[in-house]
Amino acid sequence: MIRAILVDDEKLALQLMERKLNDLGSVEVVRAFTDVESVIRELKDLDLRLHFWILN
């Protein structure tokens, strides 16, 4: 299974992306973040292979 994080400043977009990835069955969303600072702080402690970043 692929372990992933999601990063987007819109909570609704995060929820939609997480739902779609969970429906695939081969992707586990480990965490979802709404700000980059939180990601940077916690990234070293996360065991994952895939990052989805949507930045404007």
C-alpha positions, 0 to 999 in steps of 0.5 A: 500500500502507498502511504501518502500525505495531502496538502491543500489550504482548502479543507473541502478539497482535502476531504474530496482527495482523501475520499477518492484516494481511499476508494482506490484501495491502494493508497493510505492517506496518513495525514492531511495538512492545510499549511506548509509549516505543519508539513515541514515540522512533521515530515521527518516523523512520517513514513510515506512515499507519496506527497500531493501538494496543491499550492497557489 
